[in-house]
């Protein structure tokens, strides 16, 4: 909150990655709600890949 001048250039897609003006990285993920997990919209593998990517980015 307060980091973005507007949402227009940031289209939501699970796994999307955006570099913020201050150099921080925003990784997008579906919320791990019952609805998203039970319908298969978000799988355990998809959610795990977000954390793998976050760890990779943190260690660069």
OpenMM code with the backbone's topology and positions (N, CA, C; nanometers):
from openmm import Vec3, app, unit

residues = "UNK UNK UNK UNK UNK UNK UNK UNK UNK UNK UNK UNK UNK UNK UNK UNK UNK UNK UNK UNK UNK UNK UNK UNK UNK UNK UNK UNK UNK UNK UNK UNK UNK UNK UNK UNK UNK UNK UNK UNK UNK UNK UNK UNK UNK UNK UNK UNK UNK UNK UNK UNK UNK UNK UNK UNK UNK UNK UNK UNK".split()
positions = [
    Vec3(0.0838, -0.1173, 0.0000),
    Vec3(0.0000, 0.0000, 0.0000),
    Vec3(0.0883, 0.1237, 0.0000),
    Vec3(0.0553, 0.2177, -0.0866),
    Vec3(0.1319, 0.3400, -0.0921),
    Vec3(0.2536, 0.3336, -0.1816),
    Vec3(0.2849, 0.2160, -0.2368),
    Vec3(0.4026, 0.2007, -0.3219),
    Vec3(0.3717, 0.2279, -0.4688),
    Vec3(0.2478, 0.2082, -0.5099),
    Vec3(0.2125, 0.2180, -0.6507),
    Vec3(0.1414, 0.3489, -0.6811),
    Vec3(0.1822, 0.4118, -0.7908),
    Vec3(0.1136, 0.5329, -0.8349),
    Vec3(-0.0231, 0.4973, -0.8927),
    Vec3(-0.0356, 0.3782, -0.9449),
    Vec3(-0.1614, 0.3295, -1.0011),
    Vec3(-0.1482, 0.1817, -1.0309),
    Vec3(-0.2600, 0.1148, -1.0527),
    Vec3(-0.2586, -0.0291, -1.0770),
    Vec3(-0.2502, -0.0646, -1.2250),
    Vec3(-0.2701, 0.0312, -1.3110),
    Vec3(-0.2833, 0.0030, -1.4535),
    Vec3(-0.1692, -0.0812, -1.5125),
    Vec3(-0.0426, -0.0527, -1.4846),
    Vec3(0.0628, -0.1343, -1.5474),
    Vec3(0.0829, -0.2715, -1.4820),
    Vec3(0.0091, -0.3029, -1.3779),
    Vec3(0.0283, -0.4276, -1.3041),
    Vec3(-0.0936, -0.5178, -1.3218),
    Vec3(-0.0913, -0.6013, -1.4238),
    Vec3(-0.2018, -0.6929, -1.4503),
    Vec3(-0.1838, -0.8173, -1.3656),
    Vec3(-0.2910, -0.8602, -1.2974),
    Vec3(-0.2786, -0.9775, -1.2127),
    Vec3(-0.2740, -1.1036, -1.2965),
    Vec3(-0.1769, -1.1861, -1.2634),
    Vec3(-0.1656, -1.3213, -1.3159),
    Vec3(-0.0839, -1.3965, -1.2129),
    Vec3(-0.1282, -1.5143, -1.1752),
    Vec3(-0.0518, -1.5908, -1.0774),
    Vec3(0.0895, -1.6117, -1.1319),
    Vec3(0.1877, -1.5807, -1.0511),
    Vec3(0.3269, -1.5968, -1.0907),
    Vec3(0.3864, -1.4751, -1.1589),
    Vec3(0.3057, -1.3716, -1.1815),
    Vec3(0.3583, -1.2504, -1.2443),
    Vec3(0.4603, -1.1854, -1.1516),
    Vec3(0.5590, -1.1217, -1.2126),
    Vec3(0.6659, -1.0573, -1.1358),
    Vec3(0.6827, -0.9158, -1.1895),
    Vec3(0.6814, -0.8191, -1.0990),
    Vec3(0.6964, -0.6789, -1.1368),
    Vec3(0.8036, -0.6138, -1.0511),
    Vec3(0.8879, -0.5334, -1.1152),
    Vec3(0.9869, -0.4571, -1.0392),
    Vec3(0.9267, -0.3206, -1.0081),
    Vec3(0.9275, -0.2855, -0.8804),
    Vec3(0.8734, -0.1585, -0.8345),
    Vec3(0.9760, -0.0476, -0.8593),
    Vec3(0.9318, 0.0777, -0.8601),
    Vec3(1.0239, 0.1897, -0.8825),
    Vec3(1.1416, 0.1924, -0.7842),
    Vec3(1.1210, 0.1408, -0.6625),
    Vec3(1.2298, 0.1419, -0.5639),
    Vec3(1.3188, 0.0176, -0.5735),
    Vec3(1.2955, -0.0669, -0.6754),
    Vec3(1.3788, -0.1850, -0.6959),
    Vec3(1.3254, -0.3118, -0.6313),
    Vec3(1.2248, -0.3001, -0.5453),
    Vec3(1.1656, -0.4196, -0.4848),
    Vec3(1.0878, -0.4960, -0.5909),
    Vec3(1.0719, -0.6264, -0.5681),
    Vec3(1.0005, -0.7125, -0.6617),
    Vec3(0.8659, -0.7526, -0.6022),
    Vec3(0.7609, -0.7419, -0.6823),
    Vec3(0.6273, -0.7859, -0.6439),
    Vec3(0.5983, -0.9167, -0.7168),
    Vec3(0.5712, -1.0223, -0.6402),
    Vec3(0.5310, -1.1509, -0.6973),
    Vec3(0.3823, -1.1691, -0.6706),
    Vec3(0.3076, -1.2019, -0.7738),
    Vec3(0.1627, -1.2180, -0.7598),
    Vec3(0.1264, -1.3643, -0.7397),
    Vec3(0.0312, -1.3881, -0.6507),
    Vec3(-0.0161, -1.5239, -0.6255),
    Vec3(-0.1635, -1.5215, -0.5894),
    Vec3(-0.2333, -1.6270, -0.6323),
    Vec3(-0.3691, -1.6448, -0.5825),
    Vec3(-0.3627, -1.6675, -0.4325),
    Vec3(-0.4661, -1.6252, -0.3614),
    Vec3(-0.4768, -1.6502, -0.2182),
    Vec3(-0.5044, -1.7991, -0.1980),
    Vec3(-0.4404, -1.8628, -0.0986),
    Vec3(-0.4625, -2.0065, -0.0769),
    Vec3(-0.5929, -2.0354, -0.0018),
    Vec3(-0.7021, -1.9823, -0.0522),
    Vec3(-0.8333, -2.0036, 0.0106),
    Vec3(-0.8862, -2.1420, -0.0258),
    Vec3(-0.9856, -2.1869, 0.0486),
    Vec3(-1.0499, -2.3145, 0.0155),
    Vec3(-1.1031, -2.3125, -0.1268),
    Vec3(-1.1642, -2.2030, -0.1663),
    Vec3(-1.2200, -2.1946, -0.3014),
    Vec3(-1.1106, -2.2115, -0.4067),
    Vec3(-0.9984, -2.1436, -0.3913),
    Vec3(-0.8919, -2.1518, -0.4911),
    Vec3(-0.8216, -2.2870, -0.4909),
    Vec3(-0.8056, -2.3469, -0.3739),
    Vec3(-0.7347, -2.4752, -0.3685),
    Vec3(-0.8252, -2.5918, -0.4048),
    Vec3(-0.9490, -2.5906, -0.3612),
    Vec3(-1.0387, -2.7030, -0.3901),
    Vec3(-1.0845, -2.7061, -0.5351),
    Vec3(-1.0833, -2.5924, -0.6021),
    Vec3(-1.1210, -2.5891, -0.7438),
    Vec3(-1.0011, -2.6109, -0.8351),
    Vec3(-0.8798, -2.6136, -0.7775),
    Vec3(-0.7596, -2.6332, -0.8585),
    Vec3(-0.7063, -2.5064, -0.9213),
    Vec3(-0.7672, -2.3934, -0.8895),
    Vec3(-0.7169, -2.2657, -0.9412),
    Vec3(-0.5749, -2.2411, -0.8902),
    Vec3(-0.5487, -2.2844, -0.7669),
    Vec3(-0.4158, -2.2753, -0.7068),
    Vec3(-0.3789, -2.4134, -0.6547),
    Vec3(-0.2739, -2.4709, -0.7114),
    Vec3(-0.2276, -2.6018, -0.6656),
    Vec3(-0.1119, -2.5840, -0.5681),
    Vec3(-0.0810, -2.6898, -0.4977),
    Vec3(0.0326, -2.6883, -0.4051),
    Vec3(0.1620, -2.6546, -0.4809),
    Vec3(0.1763, -2.7094, -0.6012),
    Vec3(0.2958, -2.6842, -0.6817),
    Vec3(0.3041, -2.5375, -0.7242),
    Vec3(0.1917, -2.4801, -0.7650),
    Vec3(0.1904, -2.3391, -0.8052),
    Vec3(0.2302, -2.2492, -0.6886),
    Vec3(0.1752, -2.2782, -0.5711),
    Vec3(0.2044, -2.1971, -0.4534),
    Vec3(0.3506, -2.2141, -0.4127),
    Vec3(0.3998, -2.3365, -0.4199),
    Vec3(0.5395, -2.3626, -0.3867),
    Vec3(0.6359, -2.2893, -0.4784),
    Vec3(0.6015, -2.2810, -0.6076),
    Vec3(0.6899, -2.2113, -0.7023),
    Vec3(0.7032, -2.0631, -0.6692),
    Vec3(0.5974, -2.0027, -0.6136),
    Vec3(0.6064, -1.8615, -0.5742),
    Vec3(0.7146, -1.8448, -0.4670),
    Vec3(0.7157, -1.9353, -0.3691),
    Vec3(0.8155, -1.9259, -0.2620),
    Vec3(0.9552, -1.9607, -0.3118),
    Vec3(0.9654, -2.0532, -0.4064),
    Vec3(1.0958, -2.0835, -0.4663),
    Vec3(1.1505, -1.9610, -0.5384),
    Vec3(1.0638, -1.8929, -0.6130),
    Vec3(1.1062, -1.7722, -0.6842),
    Vec3(1.1425, -1.6609, -0.5858),
    Vec3(1.0663, -1.6465, -0.4790),
    Vec3(1.0980, -1.5451, -0.3777),
    Vec3(1.2337, -1.5737, -0.3142),
    Vec3(1.2615, -1.6992, -0.2846),
    Vec3(1.3909, -1.7359, -0.2261),
    Vec3(1.5035, -1.7085, -0.3249),
    Vec3(1.4808, -1.7420, -0.4520),
    Vec3(1.5827, -1.7168, -0.5543),
    Vec3(1.6122, -1.5673, -0.5647),
    Vec3(1.5082, -1.4860, -0.5656),
    Vec3(1.5268, -1.3413, -0.5755),
    Vec3(1.5953, -1.2847, -0.4512),
    Vec3(1.5634, -1.3388, -0.3353),
    Vec3(1.6236, -1.2906, -0.2104),
    Vec3(1.7724, -1.3222, -0.2036),
    Vec3(1.8139, -1.4264, -0.2727),
    Vec3(1.9538, -1.4695, -0.2676),
    Vec3(2.0382, -1.4178, -0.3827),
    Vec3(1.9852, -1.3306, -0.4643),
    Vec3(2.0654, -1.2817, -0.5781),
    Vec3(2.1504, -1.1643, -0.5404),
] * unit.nanometer
topology = app.Topology()
chain = topology.addChain("A")
for resn in residues:
    res = topology.addResidue(resn, chain)
    for name in ("N", "CA", "C"):
        topology.addAtom(name, app.Element.getBySymbol(name[0]), res)
